[in-house]
Amino acid sequence: MILVVDSGSTKTDWAILDGMKHTCYSSPGINPSSDLVFLSLSDHNSAIAEMSSHITHIYYYGAGVIDSATKKRIQDWLSMYFMNSIELNIASDLLGACKALAGDKKGIVSILGTGCNSCTYDGQEVTDNIPALGYSLSNEGAGTEIGKAILQSYFYRKMPTNVKLEFEDKYKIDKSRVVHALYQEPNPTAFLSKHASFINETSDKEWRKSILIPLFQSFVDIRIKSYFDYSAYELYFVGSIAYFCQDILKEILENNNLQVAEIIQKPIDGLIKYHSQIQS
């Protein structure tokens, strides 16, 4: 059996490949750059834990896998549970997105979900990458930045009255709760991303555009136009923000004379297809 894992900061997708069949599971996110400790495998997903002795190959793609130290943290954690595995491959979520979307074709591949990232890809490897610096310093257009923009719009009294009423009805929010969640609780990115979902729930389409357009333009300026000869590449996007806000994203890309080849919500389906093909 083959195990394919795609892990973000808020959610992990697991897929068991057994011949022509596959089964998918989900669990909380895993990020070796920010998580001080990991849950046990059984706490993440009991079904995966029960099948661990039958897994022979593991392909793990994850957020926060940025260097040898973070890669080793994941390797050590998985090795505790998959002792019969004869192959353990660990790579960044960015390379996983490349394989899921572009396969063996070249392109600029972008992640736009809770966080953001992008790279140029030659069909085999990442060839260039504008560094992702986390939600404190970057995350252009990502869920954390949309969440910040929504909260700023609310507290700075910039929200239209109809949007403000919708927002208050959904979140029952106040300043003390926001400050506590951002500076005293362990996962501020999840808190910000939770509020980002409001961007597709409001009935005010013009306000929605006023939030998304500058954030997506910033993403294009920094994470696409910074690459040499960027216009020669096809563009691929993955992530919940790219998928559910693709109407505005496509509008911004067209305004910049850029065309998108494909937008998907989650990499796991593409990774299942990719690894099924290379194992057959």
N, C-alpha and C positions, 0 to 999 in steps of 0.2 A: 504493500500500500504506500501511496505517496501522500504527504501532507503539504499543502500549499497554504501559507499564512500571509494575509495582508493586514498589517496593524497600523492604525492611526492613533492619535492621542486620546480619542474618545471612544473608538470602537475597533474591535478586531474581528476579521472574517477568517474562518478556518474552512478549508475544503479537503475532504478525503477523496482521493482518486483511487479507484479500485477497478482496473481494467477499463471498460467503457462506461462505468458508472461513477458518479460522484455525489457526495453529500456535503451540504454546507451548514455551518454553525456560526454563531456570533457570540461575542463576549465583550467585556469592558476593554478599553484601549490599553496599549502597552507603549511606553516611551522611555528607553534607557537613558535618555539625556536629562529627563526631568523627574522620573519616578524614583523615589529613594529606595523603595522595596517593591517586589512583584508579588502578586497573589500566587498561591499554589495553582498548578494546572487544573486540579479538580474544582477549585473555586472559580477559575476562569470558565471552564467548560467540562463538566463531568463526563460527557459522551466522548470527547477527545481523550480524556484521561483513561477511560476504560479500554480504548483501542490502541493506546500508546505502544504496547508490546508488539503490535502488528505493523507498525510504521517502519519502513526501511529507508525512505528518502524524505528529506524535509527541505522545502524552499521557503524561507522566511524573508519577507520584505516589510520593513517597518520604519515608521517615523522615529526620529531620534538616533538612527544608526548612522552616525556621522564620522566615526573614526574607529581605530582598533579597540579602544577601551569600551565603547558602547557596544561594538560588535561582540566583544568577549563576554559582556554582561548577559546578552541574549543567549550566546552559545552555552555559557555555564548553566543558565536557567533551564534551557531546553534539554541539556544533557542529563539533568537530574531525572527527567521523566521518560525520555526516549532512548533507553539504554541499548535497544536492539537496532537502532538506526545506523546504517552503514555510510550515509552521506548526509551532511548537515551544511546547507548553504544559507548564508545570512547576507542580506544586502539592504540598501536603503529603499524606502517606499518610492523614491524617485525612479530608480531602475525598474522596480516593479511596475510602475505606471507606464514606463517606456515599453516594456514587454507586453503589457496588457493592451495598449493602444496601438503602437506602431509595429510591434512584432519585429520583423527584419527590415523595416523601411526606416529611412532617416526622417527626422522631424524635430520641431521644438515641442517638447512635452511639458505641460504645466499641471500642477496640482493646485486646486482652488477649493478648499473645504474649510475645516476649522483653521488650518494654517495654509501657507502657500509656498510654492517652490516652482522652479522651472529649469530646464536644461536643453542643450542640443544633444541629439542622439544620432549615432551613425548606423543604426540597425543592429548593433551589438553592445556597445558601451556608451555611457555618458561621456561626451567629449568636452563640454563646457557647462559651467553652472554658476549663476549669480547666487552667492551664499544666502541661505535662509537664516535669519538672525533671531527667530523667535518672535513671540507676540509683543515683547517690550520694544523691539527695535524695528521690526519690519512687518510682515504679514499683510502686504498690500492687497486689498480687495477680499481678504479672507474673512471667515466667520467672526474671528475675534475683532477685526477692524469694523465690520458691519455692526456688531454688537456695541462697540464703543461709540460709533457714530449715532446709533439709535438712542443710547443713554444720554449722550451729549445733547442731542436734539430735544430730548425730554427735559432734562435738568436746566438747559440753557434757555428754555421757553421758546424754542424754535419750531416745535411741532404744531401743525394746524390743530385746531380744537377737536375736530372729528377724529384725527389720528390719536391725539392725547387721550380721549375717552376710550378708544379701542385698546390702547396700550395699558391704561390703568385697569380696565376690566379684565385683561388677561393676566397681568403680572402683580397687581397689588403692591407696587414697589415704593420704596422710600430710600432716602440717602443713606441712612445707617445700615440698612440691609445690603446695599451695593458696596459700601466701603468695607464692611465685614467680609463679604464674599471675595472681594478682590485682594484684600491685604491680610486676612487672618485665616481663611479657609485654604485647603490644599490644592484646589484645581480652578484657578481663576479663568483659564481658557475655556473650560466647560461652561462656566457661568456666562461669559461673554457670548459664546456661541449659542447658548440657549436663547438669548435675547435676539440673536441674529435671525432666528426663524420668523420673527414678527415681520420681516421685510416682505415676505410672501403671503402674509395673512391680512395686512392692512388693505382697506378698500380704496385708499388714496394712491392711485397709480403715479401721479405727478410727484408726490412726496417720495415715494419709493424710488423713482428715477433720480431725484435730487440727491439721495443718499448713495445710490449705486454708481452713478456715472463718474463722479470724481475718483472713487475708489478703484473702479475697473480701469480708468485711464491711467492711474498711477501704476497699476499692475503692468499694463502694456508698456508704459514708458521705461519701467525699471526691469521687468522680467521677460520682455520680448525684444524691445528695441535696443537693449544693451548688447545683444549678440551681434557679432560681425556677420554681415550678409543675411540678416534675419528674414528678409523678404523672400529669400530663395527656399525657405523651409515651409512645409505644411505644418499647421498648428493642431495640436491635440490637447484636450483638456479632460481632467478627471476631478471629481469631487462634488459634494452636495451643493456648494455655492455655484459652481460653474453649471451644474445640471439644472437646478431649479431657478436660476437667474439667467438662463442662457439667452433670453430675449434681449436683455440689456447688454450682456456680454457680446453677443453677435453684433449689436448696433455699434458698440464702441470699436470692435474690430473692423467693421466695414468703414467706419469714419476714419480709421487709420490705414485704409487700403490693405487690410489683412483678411484672409479667408480661413475659416476653421474647417479642418477635415472631419473631426469627430469630437463629440462631447459625451462622456458617460458618467454615471453617478459613482460607481464603485469599480475598482480594478479587478475584483476577485473573479468575475465571469471571464474577462479577457485572460487572466492568469491561468485559469482552468483550461481554457482552450489552448493557450501557448504550451503549457507543460504536458497536456495530453498529446499534442502533436510531436513534441521532441522525444517523448517516451515511447511512441508507437513505432 
